[in-house]
Amino acid sequence: MAKYSFSLGKQANGDYWVHVDKSPCPALPNNSLPLGRFENSRRALQEAKKTQSAANGCKHCCPECHTK
Ligand SMILES: [Zn+2]
């Protein structure tokens, strides 16, 4: 299980990115919200989408669930 955070800052295209905390992500902003612990980034993204429909995986630390 890894800890995930949700960025409160919008990306240029309007997405809100979900980040994994295990390695410092260069794209993780200071204004992020802890999401909790999940088995994988897809689960974390599902959780984030409950509150923010524009949630997306971070291109840098969660590329497996990043959609363009
Ligand atoms: Zn990231």
N, CA, C, O and the ligand as a Tripos MOL2 file, in Angstrom:
@<TRIPOS>MOLECULE
protein
  273   271    69     0     0
PROTEIN
NO_CHARGES

@<TRIPOS>ATOM
      1 N           0.8470   -1.1970    0.0000 N.3       1 MET1
      2 CA          0.0000    0.0000    0.0000 C.3       1 MET1
      3 C           0.8820    1.2470    0.0000 C.2       1 MET1
      4 O           1.8850    1.3160    0.7100 O.2       1 MET1
      5 N           0.5020    2.1970   -0.7830 N.am      2 ALA2
      6 CA          1.2530    3.4550   -0.8320 C.3       2 ALA2
      7 C           0.3050    4.5990   -0.5050 C.2       2 ALA2
      8 O          -0.9100    4.4960   -0.6760 O.2       2 ALA2
      9 N           0.8800    5.6660   -0.0410 N.am      3 LYS3
     10 CA          0.0870    6.8540    0.2730 C.3       3 LYS3
     11 C          -0.0430    7.7140   -0.9710 C.2       3 LYS3
     12 O           0.9000    7.8740   -1.7460 O.2       3 LYS3
     13 N          -1.2220    8.2550   -1.1360 N.am      4 TYR4
     14 CA         -1.4700    9.1120   -2.3010 C.3       4 TYR4
     15 C          -1.9620   10.4780   -1.8590 C.2       4 TYR4
     16 O          -2.6250   10.6180   -0.8320 O.2       4 TYR4
     17 N          -1.6300   11.4650   -2.6430 N.am      5 SER5
     18 CA         -2.0900   12.8310   -2.3910 C.3       5 SER5
     19 C          -2.7800   13.3570   -3.6340 C.2       5 SER5
     20 O          -2.5380   12.9150   -4.7570 O.2       5 SER5
     21 N          -3.6390   14.3110   -3.3830 N.am      6 PHE6
     22 CA         -4.4260   14.8870   -4.4400 C.3       6 PHE6
     23 C          -4.0580   16.3610   -4.5510 C.2       6 PHE6
     24 O          -4.1470   17.1020   -3.5730 O.2       6 PHE6
     25 N          -3.6540   16.7750   -5.7120 N.am      7 SER7
     26 CA         -3.2690   18.1690   -5.9190 C.3       7 SER7
     27 C          -4.4950   19.0610   -5.9440 C.2       7 SER7
     28 O          -5.4740   18.7700   -6.6310 O.2       7 SER7
     29 N          -4.4360   20.1520   -5.1880 N.am      8 LEU8
     30 CA         -5.5530   21.0970   -5.2010 C.3       8 LEU8
     31 C          -5.3590   22.1720   -6.2710 C.2       8 LEU8
     32 O          -6.2530   22.9740   -6.5390 O.2       8 LEU8
     33 N          -4.1830   22.1670   -6.8650 N.am      9 GLY9
     34 CA         -3.9020   23.1300   -7.9340 C.3       9 GLY9
     35 C          -4.1790   22.5060   -9.2880 C.2       9 GLY9
     36 O          -3.7920   21.3690   -9.5600 O.2       9 GLY9
     37 N          -4.8400   23.2490  -10.1100 N.am     10 LYS10
     38 CA         -5.1990   22.7640  -11.4470 C.3      10 LYS10
     39 C          -3.9790   22.7080  -12.3550 C.2      10 LYS10
     40 O          -3.1150   23.5820  -12.2850 O.2      10 LYS10
     41 N          -3.9010   21.6980  -13.1980 N.am     11 GLN11
     42 CA         -2.8970   21.6780  -14.2520 C.3      11 GLN11
     43 C          -3.3620   22.6160  -15.3690 C.2      11 GLN11
     44 O          -4.5030   23.0760  -15.3780 O.2      11 GLN11
     45 N          -2.4670   22.8850  -16.2930 N.am     12 ALA12
     46 CA         -2.7880   23.8310  -17.3640 C.3      12 ALA12
     47 C          -4.0240   23.4190  -18.1620 C.2      12 ALA12
     48 O          -4.7560   24.2710  -18.6660 O.2      12 ALA12
     49 N          -4.2540   22.1010  -18.2740 N.am     13 ASN13
     50 CA         -5.3960   21.6370  -19.0650 C.3      13 ASN13
     51 C          -6.6610   21.4570  -18.2260 C.2      13 ASN13
     52 O          -7.6740   20.9720  -18.7300 O.2      13 ASN13
     53 N          -6.6080   21.8510  -16.9300 N.am     14 GLY14
     54 CA         -7.8040   21.7670  -16.1050 C.3      14 GLY14
     55 C          -7.9030   20.5100  -15.2640 C.2      14 GLY14
     56 O          -8.8480   20.3600  -14.4900 O.2      14 GLY14
     57 N          -6.9380   19.5950  -15.4020 N.am     15 ASP15
     58 CA         -6.9420   18.3780  -14.5990 C.3      15 ASP15
     59 C          -6.4340   18.6480  -13.1810 C.2      15 ASP15
     60 O          -5.6880   19.5980  -12.9450 O.2      15 ASP15
     61 N          -6.8450   17.8060  -12.2590 N.am     16 TYR16
     62 CA         -6.2910   17.7930  -10.9040 C.3      16 TYR16
     63 C          -5.5750   16.4690  -10.7450 C.2      16 TYR16
     64 O          -6.1920   15.4130  -10.8810 O.2      16 TYR16
     65 N          -4.2900   16.5050  -10.4600 N.am     17 TRP17
     66 CA         -3.5130   15.2840  -10.4830 C.3      17 TRP17
     67 C          -3.4290   14.5840   -9.1380 C.2      17 TRP17
     68 O          -3.3450   15.2130   -8.0830 O.2      17 TRP17
     69 N          -3.4550   13.2430   -9.2150 N.am     18 VAL18
     70 CA         -3.2340   12.3850   -8.0560 C.3      18 VAL18
     71 C          -1.7590   11.9590   -8.0640 C.2      18 VAL18
     72 O          -1.2410   11.5090   -9.0860 O.2      18 VAL18
     73 N          -1.0880   12.1080   -6.9070 N.am     19 HIS19
     74 CA          0.3280   11.7670   -6.7970 C.3      19 HIS19
     75 C           0.5380   10.6790   -5.7630 C.2      19 HIS19
     76 O          -0.2130   10.5690   -4.7930 O.2      19 HIS19
     77 N           1.5690    9.8790   -5.9820 N.am     20 VAL20
     78 CA          1.9640    8.8960   -4.9890 C.3      20 VAL20
     79 C           3.0690    9.5220   -4.1460 C.2      20 VAL20
     80 O           3.9540   10.2010   -4.6680 O.2      20 VAL20
     81 N           3.0060    9.2810   -2.8100 N.am     21 ASP21
     82 CA          3.9420    9.9490   -1.9020 C.3      21 ASP21
     83 C           5.2710    9.2230   -1.7280 C.2      21 ASP21
     84 O           6.1850    9.7620   -1.1030 O.2      21 ASP21
     85 N           5.3970    8.0220   -2.2620 N.am     22 LYS22
     86 CA          6.5810    7.2270   -1.9270 C.3      22 LYS22
     87 C           7.8860    7.8300   -2.4460 C.2      22 LYS22
     88 O           8.9350    7.6710   -1.8200 O.2      22 LYS22
     89 N           7.8290    8.5070   -3.5630 N.am     23 SER23
     90 CA          9.0210    9.2090   -4.0250 C.3      23 SER23
     91 C           8.6190   10.6540   -4.2490 C.2      23 SER23
     92 O           7.5320   10.9220   -4.7620 O.2      23 SER23
     93 N           9.4810   11.5890   -3.8720 N.am     24 PRO24
     94 CA          9.0780   12.9930   -4.0490 C.3      24 PRO24
     95 C           8.8480   13.2880   -5.5280 C.2      24 PRO24
     96 O           9.7460   13.1320   -6.3550 O.2      24 PRO24
     97 N           7.6710   13.7030   -5.8320 N.am     25 CYS25
     98 CA          7.3300   13.9790   -7.2210 C.3      25 CYS25
     99 C           7.6100   15.4420   -7.5390 C.2      25 CYS25
    100 O           7.1800   16.3230   -6.7950 O.2      25 CYS25
    101 N           8.3160   15.7160   -8.6180 N.am     26 PRO26
    102 CA          8.6210   17.1080   -8.9670 C.3      26 PRO26
    103 C           7.3660   17.9280   -9.2650 C.2      26 PRO26
    104 O           7.3900   19.1570   -9.1960 O.2      26 PRO26
    105 N           6.2800   17.2440   -9.5940 N.am     27 ALA27
    106 CA          5.0570   17.9650   -9.9440 C.3      27 ALA27
    107 C           4.0970   18.1130   -8.7610 C.2      27 ALA27
    108 O           3.0290   18.7120   -8.8950 O.2      27 ALA27
    109 N           4.4820   17.5630   -7.5990 N.am     28 LEU28
    110 CA          3.5780   17.6480   -6.4420 C.3      28 LEU28
    111 C           3.6460   19.0420   -5.8170 C.2      28 LEU28
    112 O           4.6970   19.4500   -5.3240 O.2      28 LEU28
    113 N           2.5470   19.7590   -5.8360 N.am     29 PRO29
    114 CA          2.5510   21.1150   -5.2800 C.3      29 PRO29
    115 C           2.3990   21.0980   -3.7640 C.2      29 PRO29
    116 O           2.0760   20.0650   -3.1770 O.2      29 PRO29
    117 N           2.6300   22.2360   -3.1390 N.am     30 ASN30
    118 CA          2.4750   22.3270   -1.6870 C.3      30 ASN30
    119 C           1.0220   22.2020   -1.2680 C.2      30 ASN30
    120 O           0.7170   21.6780   -0.1960 O.2      30 ASN30
    121 N           0.1300   22.6850   -2.1150 N.am     31 ASN31
    122 CA         -1.2830   22.6290   -1.7460 C.3      31 ASN31
    123 C          -1.9100   21.3270   -2.2240 C.2      31 ASN31
    124 O          -2.6640   21.2940   -3.1960 O.2      31 ASN31
    125 N          -1.5710   20.2480   -1.5050 N.am     32 SER32
    126 CA         -2.1570   18.9660   -1.8510 C.3      32 SER32
    127 C          -2.8330   18.3750   -0.6220 C.2      32 SER32
    128 O          -2.5040   18.7110    0.5160 O.2      32 SER32
    129 N          -3.7710   17.4990   -0.8780 N.am     33 LEU33
    130 CA         -4.6010   16.9150    0.1590 C.3      33 LEU33
    131 C          -4.2710   15.4320    0.2560 C.2      33 LEU33
    132 O          -4.2310   14.7490   -0.7680 O.2      33 LEU33
    133 N          -4.0310   14.9110    1.4690 N.am     34 PRO34
    134 CA         -3.7910   13.4660    1.5540 C.3      34 PRO34
    135 C          -5.0570   12.7030    1.1710 C.2      34 PRO34
    136 O          -6.1450   13.0280    1.6460 O.2      34 PRO34
    137 N          -4.9230   11.7100    0.3300 N.am     35 LEU35
    138 CA         -6.0830   10.9140   -0.1030 C.3      35 LEU35
    139 C          -6.2360    9.6680    0.7650 C.2      35 LEU35
    140 O          -7.3470    9.1990    1.0150 O.2      35 LEU35
    141 N          -5.0980    9.1420    1.2170 N.am     36 GLY36
    142 CA         -5.1120    7.9140    1.9950 C.3      36 GLY36
    143 C          -4.2220    6.8790    1.3550 C.2      36 GLY36
    144 O          -3.4780    7.1720    0.4200 O.2      36 GLY36
    145 N          -4.3040    5.6530    1.8700 N.am     37 ARG37
    146 CA         -3.4620    4.5700    1.3530 C.3      37 ARG37
    147 C          -4.2780    3.6810    0.4370 C.2      37 ARG37
    148 O          -5.4110    3.3120    0.7460 O.2      37 ARG37
    149 N          -3.6870    3.3460   -0.6830 N.am     38 PHE38
    150 CA         -4.3680    2.4940   -1.6580 C.3      38 PHE38
    151 C          -3.4000    1.4740   -2.2190 C.2      38 PHE38
    152 O          -2.1840    1.6650   -2.1830 O.2      38 PHE38
    153 N          -3.9580    0.3740   -2.7440 N.am     39 GLU39
    154 CA         -3.1400   -0.6780   -3.3530 C.3      39 GLU39
    155 C          -2.4230   -0.1660   -4.5870 C.2      39 GLU39
    156 O          -1.2780   -0.5370   -4.8470 O.2      39 GLU39
    157 N          -3.0830    0.6720   -5.3340 N.am     40 ASN40
    158 CA         -2.4840    1.1640   -6.5730 C.3      40 ASN40
    159 C          -3.1060    2.5090   -6.9470 C.2      40 ASN40
    160 O          -4.0730    2.9670   -6.3380 O.2      40 ASN40
    161 N          -2.5250    3.1110   -7.9530 N.am     41 SER41
    162 CA         -2.9410    4.4600   -8.3100 C.3      41 SER41
    163 C          -4.3480    4.5090   -8.9020 C.2      41 SER41
    164 O          -5.0310    5.5300   -8.8100 O.2      41 SER41
    165 N          -4.7760    3.4080   -9.5050 N.am     42 ARG42
    166 CA         -6.1440    3.4020  -10.0540 C.3      42 ARG42
    167 C          -7.1870    3.5360   -8.9510 C.2      42 ARG42
    168 O          -8.1780    4.2520   -9.0950 O.2      42 ARG42
    169 N          -6.9440    2.8360   -7.8480 N.am     43 ARG43
    170 CA         -7.8440    2.9490   -6.7020 C.3      43 ARG43
    171 C          -7.8470    4.3710   -6.1490 C.2      43 ARG43
    172 O          -8.8960    4.9290   -5.8270 O.2      43 ARG43
    173 N          -6.6610    4.9340   -6.0480 N.am     44 ALA44
    174 CA         -6.5410    6.3000   -5.5370 C.3      44 ALA44
    175 C          -7.2720    7.2750   -6.4470 C.2      44 ALA44
    176 O          -7.9270    8.2080   -5.9830 O.2      44 ALA44
    177 N          -7.1540    7.0490   -7.7300 N.am     45 LEU45
    178 CA         -7.8170    7.9210   -8.6990 C.3      45 LEU45
    179 C          -9.3400    7.8070   -8.5940 C.2      45 LEU45
    180 O         -10.0530    8.8060   -8.6810 O.2      45 LEU45
    181 N          -9.8280    6.5790   -8.4040 N.am     46 GLN46
    182 CA        -11.2750    6.3710   -8.2150 C.3      46 GLN46
    183 C         -11.7790    7.1950   -7.0390 C.2      46 GLN46
    184 O         -12.8290    7.8350   -7.1110 O.2      46 GLN46
    185 N         -11.0020    7.1660   -5.9460 N.am     47 GLU47
    186 CA        -11.3860    7.8940   -4.7440 C.3      47 GLU47
    187 C         -11.3920    9.3990   -5.0100 C.2      47 GLU47
    188 O         -12.3070   10.1120   -4.5980 O.2      47 GLU47
    189 N         -10.3600    9.8630   -5.7010 N.am     48 ALA48
    190 CA        -10.2670   11.2950   -6.0040 C.3      48 ALA48
    191 C         -11.4250   11.7510   -6.8870 C.2      48 ALA48
    192 O         -11.9140   12.8720   -6.7480 O.2      48 ALA48
    193 N         -11.8600   10.8860   -7.7910 N.am     49 LYS49
    194 CA        -12.9410   11.2430   -8.7130 C.3      49 LYS49
    195 C         -14.2860   11.4100   -8.0150 C.2      49 LYS49
    196 O         -15.1990   12.0350   -8.5550 O.2      49 LYS49
    197 N         -14.4050   10.8510   -6.8150 N.am     50 LYS50
    198 CA        -15.6530   11.0340   -6.0620 C.3      50 LYS50
    199 C         -15.8670   12.4990   -5.7140 C.2      50 LYS50
    200 O         -17.0010   12.9770   -5.6780 O.2      50 LYS50
    201 N         -14.7750   13.2090   -5.4580 N.am     51 THR51
    202 CA        -14.9090   14.6140   -5.0880 C.3      51 THR51
    203 C         -14.5300   15.5600   -6.2270 C.2      51 THR51
    204 O         -14.9570   16.7140   -6.2520 O.2      51 THR51
    205 N         -13.7320   15.0650   -7.1630 N.am     52 GLN52
    206 CA        -13.2800   15.9300   -8.2570 C.3      52 GLN52
    207 C         -13.2980   15.1280   -9.5550 C.2      52 GLN52
    208 O         -12.4310   14.2850   -9.7870 O.2      52 GLN52
    209 N         -14.2880   15.3970  -10.3920 N.am     53 SER53
    210 CA        -14.4530   14.5940  -11.6060 C.3      53 SER53
    211 C         -13.3270   14.8230  -12.6040 C.2      53 SER53
    212 O         -13.1150   14.0010  -13.4960 O.2      53 SER53
    213 N         -12.6010   15.9360  -12.4640 N.am     54 ALA54
    214 CA        -11.4810   16.2100  -13.3760 C.3      54 ALA54
    215 C         -10.1690   15.6130  -12.8730 C.2      54 ALA54
    216 O          -9.1010   15.9870  -13.3550 O.2      54 ALA54
    217 N         -10.2330   14.6820  -11.9020 N.am     55 ALA55
    218 CA         -9.0120   14.0670  -11.3860 C.3      55 ALA55
    219 C          -8.3550   13.2130  -12.4550 C.2      55 ALA55
    220 O          -9.0210   12.6100  -13.2970 O.2      55 ALA55
    221 N          -7.0270   13.1790  -12.4000 N.am     56 ASN56
    222 CA         -6.2460   12.4120  -13.3670 C.3      56 ASN56
    223 C          -4.9710   11.9720  -12.6580 C.2      56 ASN56
    224 O          -4.5440   12.6030  -11.6910 O.2      56 ASN56
    225 N          -4.3620   10.8870  -13.1380 N.am     57 GLY57
    226 CA         -3.0900   10.4590  -12.5700 C.3      57 GLY57
    227 C          -1.9840   11.4140  -12.9750 C.2      57 GLY57
    228 O          -1.9880   11.9530  -14.0810 O.2      57 GLY57
    229 N          -1.0370   11.6180  -12.0720 N.am     58 CYS58
    230 CA          0.1010   12.4850  -12.3960 C.3      58 CYS58
    231 C           0.9360   11.8440  -13.5030 C.2      58 CYS58
    232 O           1.2160   10.6460  -13.4750 O.2      58 CYS58
    233 N           1.3180   12.6490  -14.4580 N.am     59 LYS59
    234 CA          2.0960   12.1720  -15.6010 C.3      59 LYS59
    235 C           3.4620   11.6250  -15.1560 C.2      59 LYS59
    236 O           4.0190   10.7380  -15.8030 O.2      59 LYS59
    237 N           3.9940   12.1590  -14.0530 N.am     60 HIS60
    238 CA          5.3430   11.8010  -13.6140 C.3      60 HIS60
    239 C           5.3870   10.5970  -12.6800 C.2      60 HIS60
    240 O           6.2140    9.7020  -12.8590 O.2      60 HIS60
    241 N           4.4950   10.5690  -11.6740 N.am     61 CYS61
    242 CA          4.6070    9.4990  -10.6800 C.3      61 CYS61
    243 C           3.5010    8.4610  -10.8150 C.2      61 CYS61
    244 O           3.6120    7.3900  -10.2170 O.2      61 CYS61
    245 N           2.4430    8.7250  -11.5700 N.am     62 CYS62
    246 CA          1.3720    7.7440  -11.7860 C.3      62 CYS62
    247 C           1.0690    7.6320  -13.2830 C.2      62 CYS62
    248 O          -0.0880    7.7540  -13.6850 O.2      62 CYS62
    249 N           2.0920    7.4000  -14.1090 N.am     63 PRO63
    250 CA          1.8570    7.3860  -15.5700 C.3      63 PRO63
    251 C           0.8940    6.2900  -15.9990 C.2      63 PRO63
    252 O           0.2550    6.4000  -17.0450 O.2      63 PRO63
    253 N           0.7830    5.2110  -15.1820 N.am     64 GLU64
    254 CA         -0.1050    4.0920  -15.5480 C.3      64 GLU64
    255 C          -1.5750    4.4860  -15.5200 C.2      64 GLU64
    256 O          -2.4040    3.8230  -16.1440 O.2      64 GLU64
    257 N          -1.9120    5.5650  -14.7980 N.am     65 CYS65
    258 CA         -3.3220    5.9740  -14.8290 C.3      65 CYS65
    259 C          -3.4670    7.4150  -15.2950 C.2      65 CYS65
    260 O          -4.4890    8.0580  -15.0540 O.2      65 CYS65
    261 N          -2.4390    7.9090  -15.9610 N.am     66 HIS66
    262 CA         -2.5400    9.2490  -16.5420 C.3      66 HIS66
    263 C          -3.2060    9.1450  -17.9130 C.2      66 HIS66
    264 O          -2.7500    8.3990  -18.7790 O.2      66 HIS66
    265 N          -4.2720    9.8900  -18.0960 N.am     67 THR67
    266 CA         -4.9290    9.9150  -19.4000 C.3      67 THR67
    267 C          -4.8750   11.3390  -19.9450 C.2      67 THR67
    268 O          -5.0290   12.3070  -19.2010 O.2      67 THR67
    269 N          -4.6600   11.4490  -21.2190 N.am     68 LYS68
    270 CA         -4.5260   12.7750  -21.8160 C.3      68 LYS68
    271 C          -5.8780   13.3520  -22.1830 C.2      68 LYS68
    272 O          -5.9530   14.4670  -22.6990 O.2      68 LYS68
    273 ZN          3.2260   13.1940   -9.2940 Zn       69 ZN69
@<TRIPOS>BOND
     1     1     2 1
     2     2     3 1
     3     3     4 2
     4     3     5 am
     5     5     6 1
     6     6     7 1
     7     7     8 2
     8     7     9 am
     9     9    10 1
    10    10    11 1
    11    11    12 2
    12    11    13 am
    13    13    14 1
    14    14    15 1
    15    15    16 2
    16    15    17 am
    17    17    18 1
    18    18    19 1
    19    19    20 2
    20    19    21 am
    21    21    22 1
    22    22    23 1
    23    23    24 2
    24    23    25 am
    25    25    26 1
    26    26    27 1
    27    27    28 2
    28    27    29 am
    29    29    30 1
    30    30    31 1
    31    31    32 2
    32    31    33 am
    33    33    34 1
    34    34    35 1
    35    35    36 2
    36    35    37 am
    37    37    38 1
    38    38    39 1
    39    39    40 2
    40    39    41 am
    41    41    42 1
    42    42    43 1
    43    43    44 2
    44    43    45 am
    45    45    46 1
    46    46    47 1
    47    47    48 2
    48    47    49 am
    49    49    50 1
    50    50    51 1
    51    51    52 2
    52    51    53 am
    53    53    54 1
    54    54    55 1
    55    55    56 2
    56    55    57 am
    57    57    58 1
    58    58    59 1
    59    59    60 2
    60    59    61 am
    61    61    62 1
    62    62    63 1
    63    63    64 2
    64    63    65 am
    65    65    66 1
    66    66    67 1
    67    67    68 2
    68    67    69 am
    69    69    70 1
    70    70    71 1
    71    71    72 2
    72    71    73 am
    73    73    74 1
    74    74    75 1
    75    75    76 2
    76    75    77 am
    77    77    78 1
    78    78    79 1
    79    79    80 2
    80    79    81 am
    81    81    82 1
    82    82    83 1
    83    83    84 2
    84    83    85 am
    85    85    86 1
    86    86    87 1
    87    87    88 2
    88    87    89 am
    89    89    90 1
    90    90    91 1
    91    91    92 2
    92    91    93 am
    93    93    94 1
    94    94    95 1
    95    95    96 2
    96    95    97 am
    97    97    98 1
    98    98    99 1
    99    99   100 2
   100    99   101 am
   101   101   102 1
   102   102   103 1
   103   103   104 2
   104   103   105 am
   105   105   106 1
   106   106   107 1
   107   107   108 2
   108   107   109 am
   109   109   110 1
   110   110   111 1
   111   111   112 2
   112   111   113 am
   113   113   114 1
   114   114   115 1
   115   115   116 2
   116   115   117 am
   117   117   118 1
   118   118   119 1
   119   119   120 2
   120   119   121 am
   121   121   122 1
   122   122   123 1
   123   123   124 2
   124   123   125 am
   125   125   126 1
   126   126   127 1
   127   127   128 2
   128   127   129 am
   129   129   130 1
   130   130   131 1
   131   131   132 2
   132   131   133 am
   133   133   134 1
   134   134   135 1
   135   135   136 2
   136   135   137 am
   137   137   138 1
   138   138   139 1
   139   139   140 2
   140   139   141 am
   141   141   142 1
   142   142   143 1
   143   143   144 2
   144   143   145 am
   145   145   146 1
   146   146   147 1
   147   147   148 2
   148   147   149 am
   149   149   150 1
   150   150   151 1
   151   151   152 2
   152   151   153 am
   153   153   154 1
   154   154   155 1
   155   155   156 2
   156   155   157 am
   157   157   158 1
   158   158   159 1
   159   159   160 2
   160   159   161 am
   161   161   162 1
   162   162   163 1
   163   163   164 2
   164   163   165 am
   165   165   166 1
   166   166   167 1
   167   167   168 2
   168   167   169 am
   169   169   170 1
   170   170   171 1
   171   171   172 2
   172   171   173 am
   173   173   174 1
   174   174   175 1
   175   175   176 2
   176   175   177 am
   177   177   178 1
   178   178   179 1
   179   179   180 2
   180   179   181 am
   181   181   182 1
   182   182   183 1
   183   183   184 2
   184   183   185 am
   185   185   186 1
   186   186   187 1
   187   187   188 2
   188   187   189 am
   189   189   190 1
   190   190   191 1
   191   191   192 2
   192   191   193 am
   193   193   194 1
   194   194   195 1
   195   195   196 2
   196   195   197 am
   197   197   198 1
   198   198   199 1
   199   199   200 2
   200   199   201 am
   201   201   202 1
   202   202   203 1
   203   203   204 2
   204   203   205 am
   205   205   206 1
   206   206   207 1
   207   207   208 2
   208   207   209 am
   209   209   210 1
   210   210   211 1
   211   211   212 2
   212   211   213 am
   213   213   214 1
   214   214   215 1
   215   215   216 2
   216   215   217 am
   217   217   218 1
   218   218   219 1
   219   219   220 2
   220   219   221 am
   221   221   222 1
   222   222   223 1
   223   223   224 2
   224   223   225 am
   225   225   226 1
   226   226   227 1
   227   227   228 2
   228   227   229 am
   229   229   230 1
   230   230   231 1
   231   231   232 2
   232   231   233 am
   233   233   234 1
   234   234   235 1
   235   235   236 2
   236   235   237 am
   237   237   238 1
   238   238   239 1
   239   239   240 2
   240   239   241 am
   241   241   242 1
   242   242   243 1
   243   243   244 2
   244   243   245 am
   245   245   246 1
   246   246   247 1
   247   247   248 2
   248   247   249 am
   249   249   250 1
   250   250   251 1
   251   251   252 2
   252   251   253 am
   253   253   254 1
   254   254   255 1
   255   255   256 2
   256   255   257 am
   257   257   258 1
   258   258   259 1
   259   259   260 2
   260   259   261 am
   261   261   262 1
   262   262   263 1
   263   263   264 2
   264   263   265 am
   265   265   266 1
   266   266   267 1
   267   267   268 2
   268   267   269 am
   269   269   270 1
   270   270   271 1
   271   271   272 2
@<TRIPOS>SUBSTRUCTURE
     1 MET1         2 RESIDUE 1 A MET
     2 ALA2         6 RESIDUE 1 A ALA
     3 LYS3        10 RESIDUE 1 A LYS
     4 TYR4        14 RESIDUE 1 A TYR
     5 SER5        18 RESIDUE 1 A SER
     6 PHE6        22 RESIDUE 1 A PHE
     7 SER7        26 RESIDUE 1 A SER
     8 LEU8        30 RESIDUE 1 A LEU
     9 GLY9        34 RESIDUE 1 A GLY
    10 LYS10       38 RESIDUE 1 A LYS
    11 GLN11       42 RESIDUE 1 A GLN
    12 ALA12       46 RESIDUE 1 A ALA
    13 ASN13       50 RESIDUE 1 A ASN
    14 GLY14       54 RESIDUE 1 A GLY
    15 ASP15       58 RESIDUE 1 A ASP
    16 TYR16       62 RESIDUE 1 A TYR
    17 TRP17       66 RESIDUE 1 A TRP
    18 VAL18       70 RESIDUE 1 A VAL
    19 HIS19       74 RESIDUE 1 A HIS
    20 VAL20       78 RESIDUE 1 A VAL
    21 ASP21       82 RESIDUE 1 A ASP
    22 LYS22       86 RESIDUE 1 A LYS
    23 SER23       90 RESIDUE 1 A SER
    24 PRO24       94 RESIDUE 1 A PRO
    25 CYS25       98 RESIDUE 1 A CYS
    26 PRO26      102 RESIDUE 1 A PRO
    27 ALA27      106 RESIDUE 1 A ALA
    28 LEU28      110 RESIDUE 1 A LEU
    29 PRO29      114 RESIDUE 1 A PRO
    30 ASN30      118 RESIDUE 1 A ASN
    31 ASN31      122 RESIDUE 1 A ASN
    32 SER32      126 RESIDUE 1 A SER
    33 LEU33      130 RESIDUE 1 A LEU
    34 PRO34      134 RESIDUE 1 A PRO
    35 LEU35      138 RESIDUE 1 A LEU
    36 GLY36      142 RESIDUE 1 A GLY
    37 ARG37      146 RESIDUE 1 A ARG
    38 PHE38      150 RESIDUE 1 A PHE
    39 GLU39      154 RESIDUE 1 A GLU
    40 ASN40      158 RESIDUE 1 A ASN
    41 SER41      162 RESIDUE 1 A SER
    42 ARG42      166 RESIDUE 1 A ARG
    43 ARG43      170 RESIDUE 1 A ARG
    44 ALA44      174 RESIDUE 1 A ALA
    45 LEU45      178 RESIDUE 1 A LEU
    46 GLN46      182 RESIDUE 1 A GLN
    47 GLU47      186 RESIDUE 1 A GLU
    48 ALA48      190 RESIDUE 1 A ALA
    49 LYS49      194 RESIDUE 1 A LYS
    50 LYS50      198 RESIDUE 1 A LYS
    51 THR51      202 RESIDUE 1 A THR
    52 GLN52      206 RESIDUE 1 A GLN
    53 SER53      210 RESIDUE 1 A SER
    54 ALA54      214 RESIDUE 1 A ALA
    55 ALA55      218 RESIDUE 1 A ALA
    56 ASN56      222 RESIDUE 1 A ASN
    57 GLY57      226 RESIDUE 1 A GLY
    58 CYS58      230 RESIDUE 1 A CYS
    59 LYS59      234 RESIDUE 1 A LYS
    60 HIS60      238 RESIDUE 1 A HIS
    61 CYS61      242 RESIDUE 1 A CYS
    62 CYS62      246 RESIDUE 1 A CYS
    63 PRO63      250 RESIDUE 1 A PRO
    64 GLU64      254 RESIDUE 1 A GLU
    65 CYS65      258 RESIDUE 1 A CYS
    66 HIS66      262 RESIDUE 1 A HIS
    67 THR67      266 RESIDUE 1 A THR
    68 LYS68      270 RESIDUE 1 A LYS
    69 ZN69       273 GROUP 0 **** ****
